[in-house]
């Protein structure tokens, strides 16, 4: 083979190699652009005004859909699924959550416990037991009497609170009382109220165990 032919072959192979490299670079560029476009779509889909939006997990139903499918929604709630319903066509953002009473009670029992404060009069003239969570206290010559007074005052406040719920929820330092009082109104007896109040206070539990009737 002549030198001229070898040079021509070499030039042809070099040209093919360069074309392959150019094609590879072009393909990589397209792939990178596609990747960036995809990421941008994901970002734009999950952000609004620079704010990250958490993907929706909870079920959302319109009022009409809730009415039509209530038996199935009821079963979903019993299985632990919360369903949010509202008039999504209106400008109002008010919604209602449908969840099982058992799950709701569990949330309240775990998150809203009472921490009673016991104070003995310095001169020995009695006791005061206070529940700062709902701004209620009870007085008595003995701790047992103070606890009984506390239960009566707590039940009276709970009844009054739920009778005028709209009023109390508009008062900033009273609105937060709702979950605590919701626990109280589900108690069937005064003994149950005492157990709810004292669950975080070991010394108080010991006192209550002495005054509660034995099974």
C-alpha positions as CSV (number, residue, x, y, z in Angstrom):
1,X,0.0,0.0,0.0
2,X,1.3,3.4,-0.9
3,X,2.1,6.1,1.6
4,X,-0.6,8.3,0.1
5,X,-3.2,5.5,0.5
6,X,-2.2,5.0,4.1
7,X,-2.5,8.7,4.8
8,X,-6.0,8.8,3.3
9,X,-7.1,5.8,5.3
10,X,-5.7,7.3,8.5
11,X,-7.5,10.6,7.8
12,X,-10.8,8.7,7.1
13,X,-10.5,6.8,10.4
14,X,-9.7,10.0,12.3
15,X,-12.8,11.6,10.7
16,X,-15.0,8.7,11.8
17,X,-13.6,8.8,15.3
18,X,-14.2,12.6,15.5
19,X,-17.8,12.1,14.3
20,X,-18.4,9.4,16.9
21,X,-17.0,11.6,19.6
22,X,-19.2,14.5,18.4
23,X,-22.2,12.2,18.4
24,X,-21.4,11.0,21.9
25,X,-21.0,14.6,23.1
26,X,-24.3,15.6,21.5
27,X,-26.1,12.6,23.0
28,X,-24.7,13.4,26.4
29,X,-25.7,17.0,26.1
30,X,-29.3,16.0,25.1
31,X,-29.4,13.5,28.0
32,X,-28.3,16.2,30.5
33,X,-30.8,18.7,29.1
34,X,-33.6,16.2,29.4
35,X,-32.5,15.4,32.9
36,X,-32.4,19.1,33.8
37,X,-35.8,19.6,32.2
38,X,-37.3,16.7,34.1
39,X,-35.9,17.9,37.4
40,X,-37.2,21.4,36.7
41,X,-40.6,20.0,36.0
42,X,-40.5,18.1,39.3
43,X,-39.4,21.2,41.2
44,X,-42.0,23.4,39.6
45,X,-44.7,20.8,40.3
46,X,-43.7,20.5,44.0
47,X,-43.1,24.2,44.7
48,X,-45.3,27.2,44.7
49,X,-43.7,30.7,45.1
50,X,-40.5,29.1,46.3
51,X,-42.3,26.9,48.9
52,X,-41.9,23.2,49.0
53,X,-45.3,21.4,48.8
54,X,-45.6,18.0,50.5
55,X,-47.2,15.4,48.2
56,X,-50.8,14.8,49.3
57,X,-51.3,11.6,51.3
58,X,-54.6,12.3,53.0
59,X,-57.8,11.6,51.1
60,X,-59.7,14.7,50.0
61,X,-63.4,14.5,49.0
62,X,-66.0,17.0,48.1
63,X,-69.1,17.2,50.2
64,X,-71.2,15.6,47.5
65,X,-68.7,12.8,47.0
66,X,-68.6,12.2,50.8
67,X,-72.4,11.9,50.9
68,X,-72.4,9.4,48.0
69,X,-69.5,7.3,49.3
70,X,-70.0,7.7,53.0
71,X,-70.2,3.9,53.8
72,X,-66.8,3.4,52.2
73,X,-65.4,6.5,53.8
74,X,-66.7,5.3,57.1
75,X,-64.7,2.0,56.6
76,X,-61.6,4.0,55.6
77,X,-61.8,6.0,58.8
78,X,-62.2,2.9,60.9
79,X,-59.0,1.5,59.3
80,X,-57.1,4.6,60.3
81,X,-57.3,6.7,57.1
82,X,-58.3,10.3,57.7
83,X,-60.6,11.8,55.0
84,X,-60.8,15.5,54.5
85,X,-64.1,16.9,53.1
86,X,-65.1,20.4,52.1
87,X,-66.6,22.6,49.4
88,X,-63.5,22.8,47.2
89,X,-65.4,24.9,44.6
90,X,-65.9,27.8,47.0
91,X,-63.3,30.3,48.1
92,X,-63.5,29.1,51.7
93,X,-60.7,26.9,52.8
94,X,-62.7,25.4,55.7
95,X,-62.7,21.6,55.8
96,X,-63.8,18.8,58.0
97,X,-61.7,15.7,58.9
98,X,-63.4,12.3,59.2
99,X,-61.4,9.9,61.4
100,X,-62.2,7.2,63.8
101,X,-63.1,8.2,67.4
102,X,-60.6,5.6,68.6
103,X,-57.8,7.3,66.7
104,X,-58.9,10.8,67.8
105,X,-58.9,9.6,71.4
106,X,-55.4,8.2,71.0
107,X,-54.1,11.5,69.7
108,X,-55.7,13.4,72.6
109,X,-54.5,10.9,75.2
110,X,-50.9,11.0,74.0
111,X,-50.6,14.7,73.3
112,X,-52.7,16.4,76.0
113,X,-51.8,15.2,79.4
114,X,-52.5,17.0,82.7
115,X,-49.7,18.0,85.0
116,X,-51.4,18.9,88.3
117,X,-49.6,21.1,90.8
118,X,-50.2,20.5,94.5
119,X,-49.6,23.3,97.0
120,X,-50.0,22.9,100.8
121,X,-50.8,26.0,102.8
122,X,-47.8,27.2,104.7
123,X,-49.8,27.4,107.9
124,X,-51.3,24.0,107.4
125,X,-54.8,25.2,106.6
126,X,-55.4,23.1,103.6
127,X,-54.4,22.2,100.0
128,X,-54.7,23.6,96.5
129,X,-54.5,21.4,93.4
130,X,-54.2,23.4,90.1
131,X,-54.5,22.4,86.5
132,X,-52.6,25.1,84.6
133,X,-53.6,23.5,81.3
134,X,-57.2,24.7,81.7
135,X,-56.7,27.3,84.5
136,X,-58.8,25.4,87.0
137,X,-58.0,24.6,90.7
138,X,-59.6,23.0,93.7
139,X,-59.2,23.8,97.4
140,X,-59.8,21.8,100.6
141,X,-58.8,21.2,104.1
142,X,-57.3,17.9,103.0
143,X,-55.8,16.8,99.8
144,X,-58.8,14.5,99.2
145,X,-61.2,17.4,99.6
146,X,-59.1,19.6,97.3
147,X,-59.2,16.8,94.6
148,X,-63.0,16.5,94.9
149,X,-63.3,20.2,94.5
150,X,-61.0,20.2,91.5
151,X,-63.1,17.5,89.8
152,X,-66.3,19.4,90.4
153,X,-64.8,22.7,89.1
154,X,-63.3,20.9,86.1
155,X,-66.6,19.3,85.2
156,X,-68.5,22.6,85.6
157,X,-66.0,24.3,83.4
158,X,-66.1,21.6,80.7
159,X,-69.9,21.8,80.6
160,X,-69.9,25.5,80.3
161,X,-67.1,25.4,77.7
162,X,-68.9,23.1,75.3
163,X,-72.2,24.9,75.8
164,X,-70.5,28.1,74.6
165,X,-67.9,26.6,72.4
166,X,-67.9,29.3,69.7
167,X,-67.4,31.9,72.4
168,X,-64.5,30.2,74.2
169,X,-62.7,29.3,71.0
170,X,-62.4,33.0,70.1
171,X,-60.5,33.7,73.4
172,X,-56.8,33.1,72.7
173,X,-55.9,31.7,76.2
174,X,-59.0,29.5,76.2
175,X,-59.0,28.1,72.7
176,X,-56.1,25.7,73.7
177,X,-58.3,24.2,76.5
178,X,-60.4,22.3,73.9
179,X,-58.4,19.0,73.7
180,X,-57.9,18.8,77.4
181,X,-61.6,19.3,78.1
182,X,-62.5,17.0,75.3
183,X,-60.8,14.3,77.3
184,X,-62.7,15.2,80.4
185,X,-66.2,15.1,78.8
186,X,-65.7,11.5,77.6
187,X,-65.3,10.3,81.2
188,X,-68.3,8.5,82.6
189,X,-67.5,8.9,86.3
190,X,-65.7,11.2,88.6
191,X,-63.2,8.4,89.3
192,X,-62.3,8.4,85.6
193,X,-61.8,12.2,85.7
194,X,-59.4,11.7,88.6
195,X,-57.5,9.1,86.7
196,X,-57.1,11.3,83.7
197,X,-56.0,14.2,85.8
198,X,-53.4,12.3,87.8
199,X,-51.9,10.1,85.1
200,X,-48.6,12.0,85.1
201,X,-48.4,12.5,88.9
202,X,-47.3,9.4,90.8
203,X,-47.8,10.9,94.3
204,X,-51.3,12.0,93.4
205,X,-52.1,8.6,92.0
206,X,-51.2,7.1,95.3
207,X,-53.6,9.4,97.1
208,X,-56.4,8.8,94.7
209,X,-55.9,5.0,94.9
210,X,-56.8,5.4,98.7
211,X,-59.9,7.4,98.1
212,X,-61.3,5.5,95.1
213,X,-63.7,2.6,95.9
214,X,-62.2,-0.8,95.5
215,X,-63.6,-3.1,92.7
